[in-house]
């Protein structure tokens, strides 16, 4: 049985992403669109539109054409949205790369995506050049300048004519982020202009926006689709001022909330832990903050309540903490907690803490018993399937992975187990998939297992996620030593650390005699979890 959204359907504009986000730029004029949270530098909506046009023209003049992929390896700055929308306006496809990636991981994405150009910053140039040596691209653009490389200023000062690009929003790709999906190695998620435009339009009815007075803090990375769509793209499309920070530092984050009078924060649970417990919070005035929405990993009900209670002090109307649910393959939102007064018709009251709220407009859901394949009833657990205009086009050059995740009827199998109550509110309770979520970042066991098996003294290995005392999921490796090896736990962790991004590091190691496997050779992770 399919559960339709409790919200009425919304109309989805037939526009490209830059057309949609910049449609109000002329009217908003000199209103601040982007603010550097460290320096205070500001870019107006009029300047944003002009800069986007220049970047698009410069890329087109370089011979880049519709469908060409441009990889972006950058931290959050107020210029990231200029680059993203400039790439899109040129008809090209951006492929955001995790800023923490090693040269090997960067090279993999360059090759798999077929990137023609890599855009980065001077701080990341060593890793970028090492990656390009492994997987060459036509050009490396260094935004803040480096000898022998074009800079952002070179793009912005181009006098090339604006490109004339005809968009088919339903089929043309706008971005190609990489996700491990429900299992396996990272895969390119093909997201169209319509996917992203739809997702922003779908979310609008759930939020109370104060036009001209909304300031959103963008500390979650734009290379993560949560940051890209919800903070950057959605924030600008709704006329908010988006205040960027390059990384999370608690004191800097709190100071920015205070000094920039941030009204709306989208975060991941680790930031909420700091807001609930760290003594530094008491030193800052956060009274402008009205709403906090958590995503990327499950939010505990007690943690949400603790943050609300602590931040209520000094705030005129208090702070409301809610959460949403989604995945890269959903552009990324499928469910969210509505703000007060924006519940769907017939709702009995505020959305309980601990749930991910309602399915957003134009979204259908099913809950499927993993054992029987049958639909479950309200109140019963089942794997969450989602169908709607935000569902990805598929995985790049990977029809098998696409078929494993997206069925012929358009249902995306999330791999997460959820329940829905009688009012249509969903709670995520478990995970069918093997993917580990460490501090909101995806960690694919298969990727770490491949790294481990590259060690000459590792005969076999398996990786699972285990919870620590704070409820955080940590990658744990079960390792079978090669005959005669005296490999130690620290040796294993150091080996992996040197080959993966920091969030993918193995945090725990246990040596075992053999990795439990099925007759078909599949790792029996449930057996490992039972002993973990």
C-alpha positions in Angstrom: 0.0 0.0 0.0 1.3 3.4 -0.9 1.1 6.3 1.6 0.6 9.6 -0.1 1.9 12.8 1.4 -0.6 14.5 3.7 0.2 17.8 2.0 -1.5 18.9 -1.2 0.7 18.7 -4.3 2.7 21.6 -5.4 3.5 22.9 -8.9 7.1 22.3 -10.1 8.4 25.1 -12.3 9.9 23.9 -15.6 13.1 25.8 -15.1 16.8 25.1 -14.8 18.4 25.4 -11.4 20.1 28.8 -12.1 16.9 30.1 -13.7 14.9 29.1 -10.6 17.4 30.3 -8.0 18.0 33.7 -9.7 14.4 34.3 -10.7 14.1 36.8 -7.9 17.6 38.3 -8.1 16.6 41.5 -9.9 13.8 42.2 -7.5 16.0 41.5 -4.5 18.7 43.7 -6.0 21.2 44.8 -3.3 19.8 42.6 -0.6 22.6 40.3 0.8 22.6 36.9 -0.8 25.9 35.5 0.5 28.0 36.5 3.5 31.5 35.2 4.4 31.0 34.3 8.1 34.7 35.0 8.9 35.4 38.2 7.1 31.9 39.6 6.8 32.3 40.2 3.1 28.9 40.3 1.4 27.6 39.6 -2.1 24.2 40.9 -3.2 21.6 39.0 -5.2 22.3 41.4 -8.2 26.1 40.7 -7.9 25.4 36.9 -7.6 23.4 36.9 -10.8 26.1 38.9 -12.6 28.9 36.7 -11.4 27.1 33.5 -12.3 26.6 34.8 -15.9 30.3 35.6 -16.2 31.4 32.2 -15.0 29.0 30.5 -17.4 30.4 32.6 -20.3 34.0 32.0 -19.4 33.4 28.2 -19.2 31.7 28.2 -22.5 34.5 30.2 -24.1 36.9 27.5 -22.9 35.0 25.0 -25.0 33.0 23.4 -22.3 29.5 22.4 -23.5 26.2 21.0 -22.3 26.7 17.8 -20.3 30.4 18.2 -19.7 31.4 17.4 -16.1 33.3 19.9 -13.9 34.6 18.6 -10.6 34.7 21.0 -7.6 37.1 20.4 -4.7 36.5 23.4 -2.4 35.4 24.2 1.1 32.4 26.4 1.8 33.0 30.0 0.7 30.6 32.6 -0.6 32.1 31.9 -4.1 31.1 28.2 -4.1 27.5 29.1 -5.1 28.8 31.3 -7.9 30.8 28.4 -9.3 28.0 25.9 -8.9 25.4 28.0 -10.6 27.8 29.2 -13.2 28.6 25.6 -14.1 24.9 24.9 -14.3 24.1 28.0 -16.3 26.7 26.9 -18.9 24.7 23.6 -19.2 27.6 21.7 -17.6 27.4 19.3 -14.7 29.1 19.9 -11.3 30.6 16.9 -9.5 31.3 18.0 -5.9 34.2 16.3 -4.2 34.6 15.8 -0.5 37.2 18.3 0.7 38.8 15.6 2.9 39.5 13.1 0.1 42.9 11.7 -0.6 44.5 12.0 -4.0 43.5 8.5 -4.8 39.8 9.1 -3.9 39.8 12.4 -5.9 41.3 10.5 -8.9 38.6 7.8 -8.7 35.9 10.4 -8.8 37.6 12.3 -11.7 37.8 9.1 -13.7 34.4 7.8 -12.9 32.6 11.0 -13.6 34.6 11.8 -16.7 35.4 15.2 -15.4 36.9 17.7 -18.0 38.0 20.3 -15.5 38.8 20.4 -11.8 38.0 23.6 -9.8 39.9 23.9 -6.4 41.7 26.3 -4.1 45.4 26.8 -3.5 45.3 25.0 -0.1 44.1 21.9 -1.8 46.3 22.2 -4.9 48.9 19.6 -3.8 46.2 16.9 -3.5 44.5 18.1 -6.7 47.7 17.9 -8.7 48.6 14.4 -7.2 45.1 13.3 -8.3 45.4 14.8 -11.8 48.7 12.9 -12.3 46.7 9.7 -11.8 43.7 10.9 -13.8 44.4 13.8 -16.1 41.8 16.6 -16.8 41.8 19.3 -19.4 42.4 22.1 -16.8 42.8 22.8 -13.1 41.3 26.1 -12.1 42.5 27.5 -8.7 39.9 30.0 -7.4 42.2 32.0 -5.2 45.0 31.9 -7.8 48.2 29.8 -8.3 51.0 30.2 -10.8 50.1 28.5 -14.1 46.4 28.2 -13.3 43.4 30.3 -14.2 41.7 31.9 -11.2 38.1 32.9 -10.3 39.0 36.5 -11.2 40.0 35.3 -14.7 36.5 33.8 -15.1 34.7 36.8 -13.6 36.5 39.3 -15.9 35.9 37.3 -19.1 34.2 39.4 -21.8 33.0 36.3 -23.6 29.3 36.4 -24.7 26.7 34.7 -22.6 26.1 31.1 -23.7 22.7 30.3 -25.3 21.8 27.0 -23.6 18.5 25.2 -24.1 17.5 23.1 -21.0 15.4 20.0 -20.7 15.0 20.2 -16.9 13.5 16.7 -16.6 16.4 14.9 -18.2 19.5 17.3 -18.2 21.8 16.7 -15.3 22.8 19.6 -13.0 25.0 17.8 -10.5 26.7 14.5 -10.0 27.5 14.0 -6.3 29.0 10.6 -5.2 27.2 8.4 -2.7 27.7 4.9 -1.5 23.9 4.5 -1.8 22.6 1.6 0.2 25.8 -0.4 -0.1 29.1 -0.7 -2.0 31.6 1.7 -3.4 30.8 5.4 -4.2 28.6 5.9 -7.2 27.8 9.0 -9.3 24.2 10.0 -8.5 22.6 11.6 -11.5 20.4 14.5 -10.4 18.5 16.6 -13.0 17.6 20.2 -12.9 14.0 19.1 -12.2 15.1 16.9 -9.3 16.6 19.9 -7.4 14.0 22.5 -8.4 11.3 20.0 -7.3 12.9 19.4 -4.0 13.1 23.1 -3.1 9.5 23.6 -4.2 8.3 20.6 -2.3 9.9 21.8 1.0 8.5 25.3 0.9 5.0 24.6 2.4 6.6 23.2 5.6 8.4 26.4 6.6 7.5 29.8 7.9 9.8 32.3 6.1 10.1 35.9 7.1 11.0 37.6 3.8 14.0 39.8 4.0 14.8 38.7 7.5 16.1 35.1 7.1 19.8 34.4 7.7 20.9 30.8 7.2 24.3 29.5 8.5 26.0 27.2 6.0 28.6 25.3 8.0 27.6 21.8 6.6 29.7 21.3 3.5 28.3 22.1 0.1 30.0 19.0 -1.3 27.4 17.0 0.7 24.0 17.3 -1.0 22.3 18.3 2.3 24.5 21.4 2.3 24.3 21.9 -1.5 20.5 21.7 -1.8 19.1 22.7 1.6 21.6 25.4 2.7 23.0 26.9 -0.5 20.4 26.4 -3.3 17.2 26.4 -1.2 18.4 29.3 0.9 19.1 31.5 -2.1 16.0 30.4 -3.9 13.9 31.5 -0.9 15.7 34.9 -0.7 17.6 34.1 2.5 21.1 35.5 3.2 23.4 32.4 3.3 26.3 32.9 5.7 29.2 30.5 4.9 31.8 28.9 7.1 34.6 26.8 5.7 34.5 24.2 8.5 33.0 23.6 11.9 34.8 25.2 14.8 32.5 25.5 17.8 33.6 29.0 18.9 33.6 30.3 15.4 30.2 28.8 14.7 28.7 30.3 17.9 30.3 33.7 17.2 28.8 33.7 13.7 25.4 32.7 15.0 25.6 35.7 17.3 27.3 38.4 15.1 25.4 37.6 11.9 22.1 37.3 13.8 21.4 33.8 12.3 17.7 32.9 12.3 17.8 29.4 10.8 20.4 26.6 11.2 20.6 23.3 9.4 23.0 21.0 11.1 23.9 17.4 11.9 23.5 15.7 15.3 27.2 16.2 16.4 26.6 20.0 16.3 23.5 19.6 18.5 25.5 17.6 21.0 27.8 20.6 21.4 24.9 23.0 21.6 23.4 20.8 24.4 26.5 20.2 26.4 29.4 22.5 25.8 30.0 25.3 28.3 31.1 27.7 25.6 27.5 28.0 24.4 26.6 30.2 27.4 29.1 32.9 26.3 27.1 33.8 23.2 23.8 35.5 22.5 21.9 33.2 20.2 18.5 35.0 20.7 18.1 35.6 16.9 18.0 31.9 16.2 14.4 30.6 15.6 14.7 27.1 14.1 17.3 24.3 14.0 16.7 21.4 11.6 18.9 18.3 11.9 19.7 15.9 9.1 22.3 13.5 7.8 21.9 11.1 10.7 19.1 10.2 13.3 18.4 12.7 16.0 17.6 11.4 19.5 14.4 12.9 21.0 16.1 13.7 24.3 19.0 15.5 22.5 16.5 17.7 20.6 14.7 18.5 23.8 17.9 19.3 25.6 18.9 21.8 22.9 15.5 23.5 22.9 15.6 23.8 26.7 19.1 25.3 26.8 18.6 27.8 24.0 15.2 28.9 25.2 17.0 31.2 27.7 17.2 34.6 26.3 15.3 33.8 23.1 12.1 35.8 22.7 10.1 32.8 21.4 12.5 30.0 22.0 14.2 27.8 19.5 12.4 24.9 17.8 14.5 21.8 16.9 13.2 19.5 14.3 14.7 17.0 11.9 14.3 15.8 8.3 15.2 12.7 6.4 16.6 12.0 3.0 19.5 10.8 1.0 21.6 12.0 -1.9 19.5 9.9 -4.2 16.4 11.9 -3.1 17.9 15.3 -3.9 18.0 14.9 -0.8 14.8 15.5 1.1 11.8 13.2 1.3 10.5 13.9 4.9 10.7 16.9 7.3 9.3 18.3 10.5 7.0 21.2 9.6 7.3 24.5 11.5 4.3 25.5 13.7 1.3 26.4 11.7 2.6 24.5 8.6 1.4 21.0 9.6 -0.6 19.3 6.9 -4.4 19.5 6.8 -6.0 17.5 9.7 -2.9 17.3 11.8 -3.8 17.1 15.5 -0.9 19.2 16.8 2.9 19.7 16.8 5.1 16.9 15.4 6.6 14.8 18.1 10.4 14.9 18.7 12.2 11.8 17.4 10.2 11.6 14.2 11.4 12.8 10.8 8.0 14.4 10.3 5.8 14.0 7.2 6.5 13.1 3.7 6.8 16.3 1.8 4.4 17.2 -1.0 4.3 15.2 -4.2 5.9 12.2 -2.4 4.6 8.7 -1.9 6.0 6.1 0.5 5.7 2.4 1.1 6.9 0.3 4.0 8.0 -3.1 2.9 8.8 -6.1 5.2 12.3 -7.1 4.2 11.6 -10.8 4.9 8.4 -11.2 3.0 8.4 -8.3 0.5 4.9 -7.4 1.5 3.6 -3.9 2.5 3.3 -3.3 6.3 0.5 -1.5 8.0 0.8 1.8 10.0 2.7 1.2 13.2 4.6 -1.8 11.8 8.2 -1.7 10.7 9.2 -1.9 7.1 11.9 -0.7 4.6 11.1 2.8 3.5 10.5 3.1 -0.3 10.0 6.6 -1.8 8.6 7.8 -5.1 8.4 11.4 -6.3 9.9 14.0 -8.6 13.0 14.3 -6.3 14.1 10.7 -7.0 17.4 10.5 -8.9 17.7 9.6 -12.5 20.0 6.7 -11.6 23.7 5.9 -11.0 26.2 7.0 -13.6 27.3 4.1 -15.8 26.0 1.6 -13.3 22.8 0.0 -14.5 23.0 -2.9 -11.9 23.4 -0.6 -8.9 20.5 1.5 -10.3 18.3 -1.5 -10.7 19.1 -2.7 -7.2 18.0 0.7 -5.7 15.4 2.1 -8.1 12.7 -0.3 -9.3 10.8 -0.3 -12.6 7.8 1.5 -10.9 10.0 4.4 -9.8 10.2 3.4 -6.1 13.6 4.2 -4.5 14.5 1.5 -1.9 16.2 3.5 0.8 17.5 0.6 2.9 16.2 2.3 6.1 13.6 0.8 8.3 10.8 3.1 9.4 7.3 3.2 10.9 4.5 5.6 10.2 1.8 6.5 12.6 -1.9 7.1 12.0 -1.3 10.8 11.2 1.4 10.1 8.6 4.4 10.9 10.7 7.5 8.8 10.1 10.2 7.5 12.5 13.4 5.9 11.2 14.2 3.0 13.5 16.8 0.8 11.9 18.8 0.2 8.7 18.7 -2.6 6.3 21.7 -1.3 4.4 25.3 -1.8 5.4 26.3 1.8 5.1 27.9 3.4 8.2 27.0 7.0 9.1 29.9 8.5 11.0 29.1 12.1 12.2 26.7 12.4 9.3 29.2 11.2 6.6 28.8 8.1 4.6 31.4 5.3 5.1 31.1 2.3 2.9 32.3 -1.0 4.5 33.2 -2.4 1.0 35.6 0.5 0.4 37.4 0.0 3.8 37.5 -3.7 3.2 39.2 -3.2 -0.1 41.8 -0.9 1.6 42.4 -3.5 4.4 42.9 -6.3 1.9 45.7 -4.3 0.3 47.8 -4.8 3.5 50.2 -7.7 2.9 49.6 -9.1 6.4 45.8 -9.1 6.2 44.3 -12.3 4.9 40.7 -11.3 5.1 38.7 -8.4 6.6 35.1 -7.2 7.2 33.9 -3.8 8.5 30.7 -2.9 10.3 29.3 0.0 12.2 29.1 -0.2 16.0 27.7 2.4 18.5 29.9 4.1 21.2 28.6 5.4 24.5 27.3 8.6 22.9 25.4 6.7 20.2 27.8 7.6 17.4 28.4 4.9 14.8 32.0 3.9 14.4 33.7 1.9 11.7 35.0 -1.4 13.2 37.3 -3.8 11.3 37.4 -7.5 11.9 40.7 -8.7 10.6 42.2 -12.1 9.8 46.0 -12.0 10.1 48.1 -13.7 7.4 50.0 -16.7 8.7 53.0 -15.7 10.8 51.8 -12.1 11.1 52.0 -10.2 14.4 50.0 -7.3 13.1 48.7 -5.0 15.9 45.5 -3.0 16.1 47.4 0.3 15.8 49.2 -1.0 12.7 45.8 -1.7 11.0 44.3 1.7 11.9 47.5 3.6 10.8 47.5 1.7 7.4 43.9 2.7 6.7 44.3 6.3 8.0 47.0 6.9 5.4 44.7 5.9 2.5 41.3 7.4 3.2 39.6 10.6 4.2 39.6 11.3 8.0 35.9 10.4 8.5 36.4 7.0 6.9 39.2 5.9 9.4 38.8 2.6 11.1 38.2 3.4 14.8 38.2 -0.1 16.3 39.9 -3.4 15.3 39.3 -6.9 16.4 41.3 -9.9 15.2 39.4 -13.0 14.3 40.2 -16.5 12.9 37.8 -16.2 9.9 35.3 -13.7 8.5 31.8 -15.4 8.7 30.4 -15.7 5.1 27.4 -17.3 3.4 27.7 -20.1 0.9 27.6 -17.5 -1.8 30.6 -15.7 -0.2 28.7 -12.8 1.2 29.9 -11.4 4.5 27.5 -12.3 7.3 27.5 -8.9 9.0 24.7 -9.8 11.4 27.0 -12.4 12.9 29.7 -9.8 13.4 27.3 -7.4 14.9 26.2 -10.0 17.4 29.7 -10.3 18.7 30.6 -6.6 18.5 
